[in-house]
Amino acid sequence: MTIAHYACGSRDHGSSRRRFLRQSLSGVAAGGAIAGGLGSLAFGAAAEQLKSQDMRVVVFNMHGGLSQLESWDPKPGTKTGGPCRSIPTSVPGIHISDLLPYTAKQMHHLCLMRGVNTAEDDHGKGTYLMLTGRRQSAAAEYPQIGAVAARMLNDESRGLPGHIVVTPGGGGGKGNEAAYLGPKYSSISLGGSKPPPNTTRPEAITDESEARRHEMRRHLNQEFLSRRRTAITDAYTHSYEQALRLMDRKDVFDISKESVADQDRYGKHDFGRQCLMARRLLENGVSFVQVTHSNYDTHNENFIFHIEQLGEFDQSFATFVADLADRGLLEKTLVVVLSEFGRTPNINLYYGRDHWSKAWSVVMAGGKLARGAVFGKTNDEGTEVVDGQVDHGALFHTYLRAVGVDSSQSIAVDGRDLPIADPAAAPIWKVLT
């Protein structure tokens, strides 16, 4: 796998999404004042009804900072526009970058948010606020959208994890994104084409022997839990049981089961395989999938990098959206394309664009969102938002509302009610149906 070197020098690019279970457990134990337990949502029958609606979320994380000017909000013919042009889409009057010709044909499914202002130009902090809807603080740790979606939407009876991150080199490790929801709702990291490792039982172990082993394990666990039950012991128990369910359903993660034609349509590269894996997971009822497409931190040669990166992204993403629509899944699936920030309108002396969070774009589709729509506007050179400004908090509320979750609800943790989204923010009602 190629290692990208970023001009900004941030350590955040070197952070792997793969975590071992012990890391996620220690993160919960040391998570600060509000991370005392696994947490329980005080919604009762409402929560079960929500899960029965079978809604899902998929996030495309364009890590490094996708340029809005080379994608969703081009400014051709201006001093900030660069060499890219805008092209018409399937919705009259809406234009996007000429680097996205396939996606342009799916515009009737999309909702462009062109007025994003998050005021955070740091990679790590920007990623945190876009995935949690809150600013990073030493006083509290908040769960990411994947953990919240897994807790609110996942039907555990299906035997599949509710929170999966698909990324090149993903090998089944646990993430640490759930904060006070507990490690049960942290991610499992998968590669783009194969089941997690170690999901095939050795031939030397018989069915009878396997059953006895697990019977003994469960008996000992129960004895221990009756005396010393904690969030960490519950997480260990859940991990064992989840691993067994994964072994039973490992074929879900094998894209070789898909037709050669489908594999060709998505592309014979990592991102294409990740998108096909994501579609396969959503079809099998996984409630949250994140796909990562990296190397957008284009301080140097911004235009060359975006031609290459978006050339890979465009067909795979457009195929994914079209397939969800054709298969009747888009009504039940929220699709989000985000970054930690955008890129500067100003072009630097290295033909690059630097970090820019003042005026950039996020794209959504599906669920309870308006289709073929644009919300928000930047000025002629893309330097500021002039209409429909939104931030990370409003977007997070909107993600939840788009899959039927009341974002004003709270989570009961150790006797404290913690809002699942920033109570100072509100959904973007104008894009919700």
Secondary structure by P-SEA (a helix, b strand, c coil): cbbbbbccccccccccccccaaaaaaaaaacccccccccccccaaaaaaaaaaccbbbbbcccccccccccccccccccccccbbbbbccccccccccccaaaaaacccbbbbcccccccccaaaaaaaaacccccccccccccaaaaaaacccccccccccbbbbcccccbbbbccccccccccbbbbbccccccccccccccccaaaaaaaaaaaaaaaaaaaaccccaaaaaaaaaaaaaaaaaacccccccccccaaaaaaacccaaaaaaaaaaaaaaacccbbbbbbcccccccaaaaaaaaaaaaaaaaaaaaaaaaaaacccccbbbbbbccbbbbccccccccccccccccbbbbbccccccccccccccccccccccccccaaaaaaaaaaaaccccccccccccbbbbcccccccccccccc
